[in-house]
């Protein structure tokens, strides 16, 4: 992943033309879904970006310049997100950007930012096809592409479930969503296609479920918008007799609806995994029905990751305390991930000694395991397409109203025992 040293970004050119190359404030733009389908996550991303910027500014800014964060509402619409990033660069004269939420929005935005030579730090865009477009400016601030999340489910079954007691059948139900489709492709062993020409960019056969010896007995996909037939879906899952239920929802709200419906029909699986559900809204909407539900995450409040902010040590505990002081609540990953993106860009600007995006990209690309970007999500260095190297997903489980870290067991201290089997909702 190499951004040519001689490239002059549009943002830099705009700044020079406007006479603001050494402006007192450093403008950074972020287009977020503050309304629409992704609004809850979008609002939390805004909180994460704003908190990080405020803390940096309190310590004197970056290279002696205070950050001016420009946030626009893309209304969960890809075309609007594209237009807003173009405006940031060509009208507002931003010198850097923060990424948006969701693979659906990130995929088209990646083309615009690459065209303009901007470093593209991605908080929430895990679909593998984002990273197979040939862009050299992508840096994903989560563990890995969504297609590989199934490796953690496989690991849990192989490492934590007693021999002979694991699930043998699975139901996989999914929103027709970029991210959910990507996880399903890995689980079921599907091909990942390039939407531009239909070519295969990855063949994931046989899939994590088949490789674990689990037979998929039921699959169903619901439309991205307007679905409300949750009870019928839950009944179909129950009738399948699946011992493992995998719900690939596009939002915490969908995870709530699916959980409630499975409770209504009295489903009784051994193991349940949802792609969304770490948020407080999930617990509030499901109560005791959440017990035993596994959810992957990129962040956990108890993970003892050490990082830096404005050149000083900054721990996960520091982040939680700062967030609670402003918002009166414990943060979840939807605020932690964008905070880490902000940390990464701040370190890139400081490391490069400028806001030249080519230099920033070179600095980020040069990170190694021993000399990484350090964030509240842990360490980051990236491969040549922009995916993190050697960084496992964290698997959490709801138990007694507490989201507990259960896997992998050797990443850091504080791992708790997984409850198994799940049993009824």
C-alpha positions as CSV (number, residue, x, y, z in Angstrom):
1,X,0.0,0.0,0.0
2,X,2.1,3.0,-1.2
3,X,0.9,6.5,-2.0
4,X,3.4,8.2,-4.4
5,X,5.6,10.8,-2.7
6,X,5.2,13.3,-5.5
7,X,1.4,13.3,-5.4
8,X,-0.1,16.6,-4.4
9,X,-3.6,16.0,-3.1
10,X,-6.6,18.1,-4.1
11,X,-7.0,19.2,-0.5
12,X,-3.4,20.4,-0.4
13,X,-3.8,22.2,-3.7
14,X,-7.0,23.9,-2.5
15,X,-5.3,25.0,0.7
16,X,-2.5,26.6,-1.3
17,X,-4.8,28.4,-3.7
18,X,-6.9,29.7,-0.8
19,X,-3.8,30.8,1.1
20,X,-4.6,28.5,4.0
21,X,-1.8,25.9,3.8
22,X,-0.6,27.1,7.2
23,X,-4.1,28.0,8.6
24,X,-4.4,28.2,12.3
25,X,-7.0,25.4,12.3
26,X,-6.6,22.0,10.7
27,X,-9.9,21.0,8.9
28,X,-10.9,17.4,9.0
29,X,-14.2,16.2,7.4
30,X,-16.4,13.2,8.2
31,X,-19.7,12.3,6.5
32,X,-21.8,10.3,8.8
33,X,-25.3,8.7,8.8
34,X,-26.9,10.9,11.5
35,X,-30.4,10.1,10.2
36,X,-31.8,7.2,8.2
37,X,-31.2,3.4,8.7
38,X,-27.7,3.8,10.2
39,X,-28.5,6.8,12.4
40,X,-27.8,5.2,15.9
41,X,-24.3,4.0,14.9
42,X,-23.8,7.3,13.0
43,X,-24.5,9.4,16.0
44,X,-22.2,7.3,18.1
45,X,-19.4,7.7,15.5
46,X,-19.9,11.4,15.8
47,X,-19.5,11.2,19.5
48,X,-16.2,9.2,19.2
49,X,-14.7,11.6,16.6
50,X,-15.8,14.7,18.6
51,X,-14.4,13.4,21.9
52,X,-11.1,12.5,20.4
53,X,-10.7,15.9,18.6
54,X,-11.7,17.8,21.8
55,X,-9.1,15.9,23.8
56,X,-6.4,16.5,21.2
57,X,-7.3,20.2,21.1
58,X,-7.1,20.5,24.9
59,X,-3.5,19.3,24.6
60,X,-2.6,21.9,21.9
61,X,-3.8,20.2,18.8
62,X,-1.6,18.5,16.1
63,X,1.7,20.1,15.1
64,X,0.6,23.1,17.1
65,X,-2.7,23.5,15.2
66,X,-6.2,23.0,16.6
67,X,-8.4,20.6,14.7
68,X,-11.7,21.9,13.2
69,X,-14.0,18.9,12.7
70,X,-16.6,19.2,10.0
71,X,-19.4,16.6,10.2
72,X,-22.1,16.3,7.6
73,X,-25.2,14.1,7.7
74,X,-25.3,11.8,4.7
75,X,-28.8,10.4,5.7
76,X,-27.5,6.9,5.3
77,X,-27.4,7.5,1.5
78,X,-24.3,6.5,-0.6
79,X,-24.8,9.3,-3.2
80,X,-25.0,11.9,-0.5
81,X,-21.9,10.6,1.2
82,X,-20.0,10.8,-2.0
83,X,-21.1,14.4,-2.6
84,X,-20.1,15.4,0.9
85,X,-16.6,14.1,0.7
86,X,-16.2,15.8,-2.6
87,X,-17.4,19.0,-0.9
88,X,-15.0,18.6,2.0
89,X,-12.1,18.3,-0.4
90,X,-13.0,20.8,-3.1
91,X,-15.0,23.5,-1.2
92,X,-14.1,23.2,2.5
93,X,-10.4,22.6,1.9
94,X,-10.0,19.8,4.5
95,X,-6.5,18.5,4.9
96,X,-7.6,15.0,6.1
97,X,-10.8,13.0,6.4
98,X,-12.3,10.4,8.8
99,X,-14.3,7.5,7.3
100,X,-18.0,6.9,7.4
101,X,-20.1,4.1,8.8
102,X,-21.1,0.9,7.0
103,X,-19.7,-1.0,4.1
104,X,-22.6,0.2,1.9
105,X,-21.4,3.8,2.3
106,X,-17.7,3.1,2.5
107,X,-17.5,1.2,-0.8
108,X,-18.4,4.1,-3.1
109,X,-16.7,6.7,-0.9
110,X,-13.4,4.8,-1.3
111,X,-13.3,5.6,-5.0
112,X,-13.7,9.4,-4.4
113,X,-11.1,9.6,-1.7
114,X,-8.6,7.5,-3.8
115,X,-9.3,9.7,-6.8
116,X,-8.3,12.8,-4.7
117,X,-5.3,11.1,-3.2
118,X,-6.7,11.2,0.4
119,X,-5.7,8.8,3.1
120,X,-8.9,6.8,3.8
121,X,-9.1,5.6,7.5
122,X,-12.1,3.2,7.7
123,X,-14.0,2.8,10.9
124,X,-16.8,0.5,9.7
125,X,-16.4,-1.0,6.3
126,X,-15.5,-4.7,6.6
127,X,-16.7,-6.1,3.2
128,X,-13.7,-7.6,1.4
129,X,-14.6,-6.1,-1.9
130,X,-13.9,-2.7,-0.6
131,X,-10.2,-3.7,-0.4
132,X,-10.0,-5.5,-3.8
133,X,-10.7,-2.3,-5.8
134,X,-7.0,-1.6,-6.2
135,X,-6.9,1.5,-4.0
136,X,-3.6,2.2,-2.2
137,X,-4.9,4.5,0.5
138,X,-7.1,2.3,2.7
139,X,-6.5,1.6,6.4
140,X,-9.1,-0.4,8.2
141,X,-9.5,0.2,11.9
142,X,-11.1,-3.1,12.8
143,X,-9.6,-6.6,13.1
144,X,-10.2,-8.0,9.6
145,X,-12.6,-8.3,6.7
146,X,-16.1,-9.4,7.5
147,X,-15.7,-12.6,5.4
148,X,-13.2,-13.9,8.0
149,X,-15.3,-13.4,11.2
150,X,-16.4,-17.0,10.8
151,X,-12.9,-18.1,11.9
152,X,-13.7,-16.8,15.4
153,X,-17.0,-18.8,15.5
154,X,-15.2,-21.9,14.4
155,X,-12.5,-21.3,17.0
156,X,-15.1,-20.9,19.8
157,X,-16.7,-24.2,18.9
158,X,-13.4,-26.0,18.6
159,X,-11.8,-24.5,21.7
160,X,-14.5,-23.8,24.2
161,X,-17.3,-26.3,23.5
162,X,-16.8,-29.8,25.1
163,X,-16.0,-32.6,22.5
164,X,-19.1,-34.2,21.2
165,X,-21.4,-31.5,22.5
166,X,-21.1,-28.9,19.8
167,X,-23.9,-27.9,17.4
168,X,-24.2,-30.0,14.3
169,X,-26.8,-28.0,12.4
170,X,-27.1,-24.2,11.7
171,X,-29.6,-21.7,10.6
172,X,-28.1,-18.6,8.9
173,X,-30.4,-15.6,8.5
174,X,-29.2,-12.3,7.1
175,X,-30.1,-8.8,6.1
176,X,-29.4,-8.1,2.5
177,X,-26.6,-5.8,3.5
178,X,-22.9,-5.4,2.4
179,X,-21.5,-6.3,5.8
180,X,-24.0,-9.1,6.6
181,X,-23.5,-10.6,3.1
182,X,-19.8,-10.6,3.6
183,X,-20.0,-12.6,6.8
184,X,-22.3,-15.0,5.2
185,X,-20.0,-15.6,2.3
186,X,-17.3,-16.7,4.7
187,X,-19.6,-18.9,6.7
188,X,-21.1,-20.7,3.7
189,X,-18.1,-20.8,1.5
190,X,-19.3,-18.4,-1.3
191,X,-17.4,-16.6,-3.9
192,X,-16.8,-12.9,-3.5
193,X,-17.4,-11.0,-6.7
194,X,-16.0,-7.7,-8.0
195,X,-19.2,-5.7,-8.6
196,X,-17.5,-3.8,-11.5
197,X,-16.9,-6.8,-13.7
198,X,-18.3,-9.8,-11.9
199,X,-14.9,-11.5,-11.6
200,X,-14.1,-13.6,-8.5
201,X,-11.8,-11.9,-6.0
202,X,-12.0,-14.6,-3.4
203,X,-13.4,-18.2,-3.3
204,X,-14.1,-19.0,0.4
205,X,-15.2,-22.7,-0.1
206,X,-16.0,-24.8,1.8
207,X,-16.8,-22.1,4.4
208,X,-16.3,-22.1,8.1
209,X,-19.5,-24.0,9.0
210,X,-18.8,-26.9,6.7
211,X,-15.2,-26.9,7.7
212,X,-16.3,-27.3,11.3
213,X,-18.6,-30.2,10.4
214,X,-21.8,-28.2,10.8
215,X,-24.6,-28.7,8.3
216,X,-26.5,-25.6,7.2
217,X,-30.2,-26.6,7.4
218,X,-31.9,-23.2,6.9
219,X,-31.0,-19.9,5.2
220,X,-33.1,-16.8,4.7
221,X,-32.3,-13.2,3.6
222,X,-34.5,-10.2,4.3
223,X,-34.6,-6.9,2.4
224,X,-32.4,-4.1,3.5
225,X,-35.3,-1.8,4.2
226,X,-38.9,-2.3,5.4
227,X,-38.7,-5.9,6.8
228,X,-41.1,-6.6,9.7
229,X,-42.0,-10.3,9.3
230,X,-39.8,-11.3,12.3
231,X,-42.2,-13.9,13.8
232,X,-42.5,-15.9,10.6
233,X,-38.7,-15.8,10.3
234,X,-38.3,-17.0,13.9
235,X,-40.8,-19.8,13.4
236,X,-38.9,-21.0,10.3
237,X,-35.7,-21.0,12.3
238,X,-37.3,-23.0,15.1
239,X,-38.8,-25.6,12.7
240,X,-35.4,-26.1,11.1
241,X,-34.2,-27.6,14.3
242,X,-30.9,-25.7,14.0
243,X,-28.7,-26.0,17.0
244,X,-26.6,-23.0,16.0
245,X,-28.5,-19.8,15.1
246,X,-26.5,-17.1,13.2
247,X,-28.2,-13.8,12.8
248,X,-26.4,-11.4,10.5
249,X,-28.3,-8.2,11.2
250,X,-27.5,-4.8,9.7
251,X,-28.1,-3.0,13.0
252,X,-28.7,-3.4,16.7
253,X,-32.4,-2.7,16.2
254,X,-32.7,-5.7,13.9
255,X,-30.9,-7.8,16.4
256,X,-33.5,-6.8,19.0
257,X,-36.4,-7.7,16.7
258,X,-34.9,-11.1,15.9
259,X,-34.1,-11.9,19.6
260,X,-37.6,-10.9,20.7
261,X,-39.2,-13.1,17.9
262,X,-37.0,-16.1,18.8
263,X,-38.2,-15.7,22.4
264,X,-41.8,-15.5,21.3
265,X,-41.6,-18.8,19.4
266,X,-39.6,-20.4,22.2
267,X,-36.5,-21.3,20.2
268,X,-34.1,-23.4,22.1
269,X,-30.6,-23.5,20.4
270,X,-27.3,-24.5,21.8
271,X,-25.4,-21.5,20.5
272,X,-26.4,-18.1,19.1
273,X,-24.2,-15.6,17.3
274,X,-25.3,-12.1,16.1
275,X,-23.2,-9.7,14.0
276,X,-24.7,-6.8,15.9
277,X,-25.7,-6.4,19.5
278,X,-22.8,-5.1,21.6
279,X,-24.7,-1.8,22.1
280,X,-26.6,-0.9,25.2
281,X,-29.7,-0.5,23.0
282,X,-29.6,-4.3,22.4
283,X,-29.6,-5.1,26.1
284,X,-32.4,-2.6,26.8
285,X,-34.5,-4.1,24.0
286,X,-34.0,-7.7,24.9
287,X,-33.4,-8.0,28.7
288,X,-32.7,-11.5,29.9
289,X,-33.3,-12.9,26.4
290,X,-29.8,-11.6,25.6
291,X,-28.2,-14.2,27.9
292,X,-25.8,-16.4,26.1
293,X,-25.8,-14.5,22.8
294,X,-22.4,-14.1,21.3
295,X,-21.4,-11.0,19.4
296,X,-18.1,-10.2,17.8
297,X,-16.6,-6.8,18.6
298,X,-13.5,-4.7,17.9
299,X,-13.4,-3.2,21.3
300,X,-14.3,-4.0,24.9
301,X,-14.2,-1.7,27.9
302,X,-12.1,-4.2,29.9
303,X,-9.5,-4.8,27.2
304,X,-6.3,-3.4,28.7
305,X,-5.0,-1.9,25.4
306,X,-2.5,1.0,25.9
307,X,-2.4,3.7,23.3
308,X,-1.3,7.3,22.8
309,X,-3.2,10.5,22.3
310,X,-1.5,13.8,21.5
311,X,1.9,12.1,22.1
312,X,1.0,11.0,25.7
313,X,-0.1,7.6,27.1
314,X,-3.8,7.0,26.8
315,X,-5.5,3.8,28.1
316,X,-8.9,2.3,27.6
317,X,-9.8,3.4,31.1
318,X,-8.9,6.9,30.2
319,X,-11.3,6.7,27.2
320,X,-14.2,5.3,29.2
321,X,-13.8,7.9,31.9
322,X,-13.6,10.8,29.4
323,X,-16.6,9.5,27.5
324,X,-18.7,9.1,30.7
325,X,-17.7,12.6,31.8
326,X,-19.2,14.0,28.6
327,X,-22.1,11.6,27.9
328,X,-23.0,10.1,31.3
329,X,-22.8,6.6,29.9
330,X,-20.3,3.8,29.2
331,X,-19.3,3.9,25.5
332,X,-19.6,0.9,23.2
333,X,-17.6,0.0,20.1
334,X,-19.6,2.4,17.8
335,X,-17.9,5.2,19.7
336,X,-14.6,3.5,20.4
337,X,-13.8,2.6,16.7
338,X,-14.0,6.2,15.4
339,X,-12.0,7.4,18.4
340,X,-9.3,5.0,17.3
341,X,-9.5,6.3,13.7
342,X,-8.9,9.8,15.0
343,X,-6.0,8.6,17.0
344,X,-4.5,7.0,13.9
345,X,-4.8,10.1,11.8
346,X,-3.3,12.2,14.6
347,X,-0.4,9.9,14.8
348,X,0.0,9.8,11.0
349,X,0.1,13.6,10.8
350,X,2.6,13.8,13.7
351,X,4.7,11.0,12.2
352,X,4.8,12.5,8.8
353,X,5.4,16.0,10.2
354,X,2.7,17.4,7.9
355,X,-0.8,17.0,6.5
356,X,0.5,15.9,3.1
357,X,-1.6,12.8,2.5
358,X,1.1,11.1,0.5
359,X,3.5,11.4,3.4
360,X,0.8,10.4,5.9
361,X,0.0,7.3,3.8
362,X,3.7,6.4,3.6
363,X,4.0,6.7,7.4
364,X,0.9,4.5,8.0
365,X,2.1,1.9,5.5
366,X,5.5,1.7,7.2
367,X,4.0,0.6,10.5
368,X,5.0,-2.8,11.8
369,X,3.9,-5.1,14.6
370,X,6.8,-3.8,16.7
371,X,6.2,-0.1,15.7
372,X,2.4,0.1,15.2
373,X,-0.3,2.7,15.3
374,X,-1.4,2.6,19.0
375,X,-5.1,3.0,19.7
376,X,-7.8,2.0,22.2
377,X,-8.6,-0.9,19.9
378,X,-5.0,-2.0,20.3
379,X,-2.1,-2.0,17.8
380,X,-2.5,-1.6,14.0
381,X,-0.3,-2.2,11.1
382,X,-1.7,-3.1,7.7
383,X,-1.1,-5.4,4.7
384,X,-0.9,-4.1,1.1
385,X,-4.7,-3.8,0.6
386,X,-5.4,-2.0,3.9
387,X,-6.4,-4.9,6.2
388,X,-4.8,-5.2,9.6
389,X,-2.1,-7.8,10.1
390,X,-2.4,-10.5,12.8
391,X,-5.3,-8.9,14.7
392,X,-8.0,-11.3,16.0
393,X,-11.7,-10.4,16.4
394,X,-12.9,-10.2,20.0
395,X,-15.9,-12.4,20.9
396,X,-18.2,-11.2,23.6
397,X,-21.2,-12.8,25.3
398,X,-24.1,-11.3,27.1
399,X,-24.6,-12.8,30.6
400,X,-26.7,-11.3,33.4
401,X,-26.8,-7.9,31.7
402,X,-23.0,-7.8,31.3
403,X,-21.1,-8.0,28.0
404,X,-18.2,-10.3,28.8
405,X,-15.1,-11.0,26.8
406,X,-14.8,-14.7,26.2
407,X,-12.5,-15.3,23.1
408,X,-9.7,-15.6,22.2
409,X,-8.5,-16.7,25.6
410,X,-4.9,-15.6,25.2
411,X,-5.2,-12.0,23.9
412,X,-5.1,-10.4,27.3
413,X,-6.2,-10.9,30.9
414,X,-9.8,-10.7,32.0
415,X,-11.3,-13.4,29.8
416,X,-14.4,-15.0,31.3
417,X,-15.8,-18.5,30.8
418,X,-18.4,-18.8,28.0
419,X,-21.8,-20.0,29.1
420,X,-23.0,-23.1,27.1
421,X,-25.4,-24.2,25.9
422,X,-27.5,-21.1,25.4
423,X,-30.9,-22.8,25.8
424,X,-34.2,-20.9,25.4
425,X,-34.5,-17.2,25.0
